[in-house]
Amino acid sequence: MQIELGRRSPIPLLVLIAATCAYAQPASEQAPSQMPSVVTVPLRARPSPAFNAETATEAYLAEIPPAAKARSDAYFEGGYWLMLWDFLYGAAVSLLLLSLRWSAKLRDFAERVTRFRSVHAIVYWAEYLVLTSILSFPLAYYEGYVRERQYGLATQTFGPWFGDQLKALGLGLLAGAICVPVLLGVVRKLSRSWWAWSAMVTMFFLTIFVLITPVFIVPVFNKVTRLQDPKVTQPILSMAQANGIPVSDVFEIDASKQTTRMSANVSGFAGTLRVTLSDNLLRRGSLEEVEAVMGHEIGHYVLNHVYKGLVFFFILTVAGFAFLRWGLNWTLARWGARWQIRGIGDVAVVPLVLLLVSVFLFVLTPFFNSFIRSQEYEADIFGLNVSRQPDGVAQAAIHLGEYRKMDPGPIEEWIFYDHPSGRARIHTAMRWKAENLTLFQAALPAAHSSEDTPTESQ
């Protein structure tokens, strides 16, 4: 699982996917449009012989101020349009580079710089990445900086934010300098089966990325330190070690330097495995909420979601490269000469490749989201069983509601949600609580007043 480092980078990197689970945090002084800073257990969500999961869910949802719900809905629904504009804007940039033959001119310049063919791809990638970053900057600036600050989700001023974009640019240059020449080499040497071999090479790079992210990528953007508070670390390590996760430390990341969002993850595998919490979660979340969130993240590891995700993305990647083979043959036969692209093995084809990939991924967005959402639901159930903190799960779901619509329609959730909705998560937690009321036996006598007891039993 990968910690969320920022809302959006203007850098069009290769597709690097890792499942995430993040929880949002508003500013320290609560305004009417913000989620509750500390969520206590509502009366009708407290254990009683007549406890009802539906009633308890509604009680939690009633804790959210109407202005906060409206703000969250507006932010998330605005994201639907931004998905479309991101796709259209990126497509326009690619078509601009192709139709004006800028991509061919970048290739020609790279060929003049050096006679080594493998270096041509590196020079071209550097030119391409810098140019497209400049062309994409207006939308990236609005989406990643202006809009995030408008909704109170960003903590950076422009200078530090822009500094992170430059860091991402540097990482993109490095990644492309490694990946692009290799993939082009595969295409040139294996003219018939290049798409299948390219899919395998892409998955190899993706696996390496997942492996190195917690140790080498995250520290580029944030300071990572060992957490020393035993009140926090002991329950987490106990859950982790009881479920076969070989860790002896819990790490903290200073995510508050960029965002108000709360996040946590179990990331990497083998020698790079780490359990990490953001300082936002530690500062704002209750101990019950922290345990619930970490139980969820431990679930991702124990249920082998990283490996299952890699298998899913391998299938998706093979299908994508098969589509790419057909799309390149069709488009180059019609417009290749006009764009001055010499063939599939020509580095000038990169904008066309990324355009076709973006079309493929855009169309498959609901299916991609559904796969991730199913894994998140599995991790939710596992986290409830291991942490036994249903109210912590509900609190986390409300904090997540800072930037996610809590109660979408079924079609809306299927298309746009890569996690269960806030309502669904709270209801899952309350349903688990209803089936395990004996765990809360000590609290039952306190919940017998007529004011507290729902009229309908579970």
Rosetta blueprint (number, residue, H / E / L):
1 M L
2 Q L
3 I L
4 E L
5 L L
6 G L
7 R L
8 R L
9 S L
10 P L
11 I L
12 P L
13 L L
14 L L
15 V L
16 L L
17 I L
18 A L
19 A L
20 T L
21 C L
22 A E
23 Y E
24 A E
25 Q L
26 P L
27 A L
28 S L
29 E L
30 Q L
31 A L
32 P L
33 S L
34 Q L
35 M L
36 P L
37 S L
38 V L
39 V L
40 T L
41 V L
42 P L
43 L H
44 R H
45 A H
46 R L
47 P L
48 S L
49 P L
50 A L
51 F L
52 N L
53 A H
54 E H
55 T H
56 A H
57 T H
58 E H
59 A H
60 Y H
61 L H
62 A H
63 E L
64 I L
65 P L
66 P H
67 A H
68 A H
69 K H
70 A H
71 R H
72 S H
73 D H
74 A H
75 Y H
76 F H
77 E H
78 G H
79 G H
80 Y H
81 W H
82 L H
83 M H
84 L H
85 W H
86 D H
87 F H
88 L H
89 Y H
90 G H
91 A H
92 A H
93 V H
94 S H
95 L H
96 L H
97 L H
98 L H
99 S H
100 L L
101 R L
102 W H
103 S H
104 A H
105 K H
106 L H
107 R H
108 D H
109 F H
110 A H
111 E H
112 R H
113 V H
114 T L
115 R L
116 F L
117 R H
118 S H
119 V H
120 H H
121 A H
122 I H
123 V H
124 Y H
125 W H
126 A H
127 E H
128 Y H
129 L H
130 V H
131 L H
132 T H
133 S H
134 I H
135 L H
136 S H
137 F H
138 P H
139 L H
140 A H
141 Y H
142 Y H
143 E H
144 G H
145 Y H
146 V H
147 R H
148 E H
149 R H
150 Q H
151 Y L
152 G L
153 L L
154 A E
155 T L
156 Q L
157 T L
158 F H
159 G H
160 P H
161 W H
162 F H
163 G H
164 D H
165 Q H
166 L H
167 K H
168 A H
169 L H
170 G H
171 L H
172 G H
173 L H
174 L H
175 A H
176 G H
177 A H
178 I H
179 C H
180 V H
181 P H
182 V H
183 L H
184 L H
185 G H
186 V H
187 V H
188 R H
189 K H
190 L L
191 S L
192 R L
193 S L
194 W H
195 W H
196 A H
197 W H
198 S H
199 A H
200 M H
201 V H
202 T H
203 M H
204 F H
205 F H
206 L H
207 T H
208 I H
209 F H
210 V H
211 L H
212 I H
213 T H
214 P H
215 V H
216 F H
217 I H
218 V H
219 P H
220 V H
221 F H
222 N L
223 K L
224 V E
225 T E
226 R E
227 L L
228 Q L
229 D L
230 P H
231 K H
232 V H
233 T H
234 Q H
235 P H
236 I H
237 L H
238 S H
239 M H
240 A H
241 Q H
242 A H
243 N L
244 G L
245 I L
246 P L
247 V L
248 S L
249 D L
250 V L
251 F E
252 E E
253 I E
254 D L
255 A H
256 S H
257 K H
258 Q L
259 T E
260 T L
261 R E
262 M E
263 S E
264 A E
265 N E
266 V E
267 S E
268 G L
269 F L
270 A H
271 G H
272 T H
273 L L
274 R E
275 V E
276 T E
277 L E
278 S E
279 D H
280 N H
281 L H
282 L H
283 R H
284 R H
285 G L
286 S L
287 L H
288 E H
289 E H
290 V H
291 E H
292 A H
293 V H
294 M H
295 G H
296 H H
297 E H
298 I H
299 G H
300 H H
301 Y H
302 V H
303 L L
304 N L
305 H H
306 V H
307 Y H
308 K H
309 G H
310 L H
311 V H
312 F H
313 F H
314 F H
315 I H
316 L H
317 T H
318 V H
319 A H
320 G H
321 F H
322 A H
323 F H
324 L H
325 R H
326 W H
327 G H
328 L H
329 N H
330 W H
331 T H
332 L H
333 A H
334 R H
335 W H
336 G H
337 A H
338 R H
339 W H
340 Q L
341 I L
342 R L
343 G L
344 I L
345 G L
346 D L
347 V H
348 A H
349 V H
350 V H
351 P H
352 L H
353 V H
354 L H
355 L H
356 L H
357 V H
358 S H
359 V H
360 F H
361 L H
362 F H
363 V H
364 L L
365 T H
366 P H
367 F H
368 F H
369 N H
370 S H
371 F H
372 I H
373 R H
374 S H
375 Q H
376 E H
377 Y H
378 E H
379 A H
380 D H
381 I H
382 F H
383 G H
384 L H
385 N H
386 V H
387 S H
388 R L
389 Q L
390 P H
391 D H
392 G H
393 V H
394 A H
395 Q H
396 A H
397 A H
398 I H
399 H H
400 L H
401 G L
402 E L
403 Y L
404 R L
405 K L
406 M L
407 D L
408 P L
409 G L
410 P H
411 I H
412 E H
413 E H
414 W H
415 I H
416 F H
417 Y L
418 D L
419 H L
420 P L
421 S L
422 G H
423 R H
424 A H
425 R H
426 I H
427 H H
428 T H
429 A H
430 M H
431 R H
432 W H
433 K H
434 A H
435 E H
436 N L
437 L H
438 T H
439 L H
440 F H
441 Q H
442 A H
443 A H
444 L H
445 P H
446 A H
447 A H
448 H L
449 S L
450 S L
451 E L
452 D L
453 T L
454 P L
455 T L
456 E L
457 S L
458 Q L
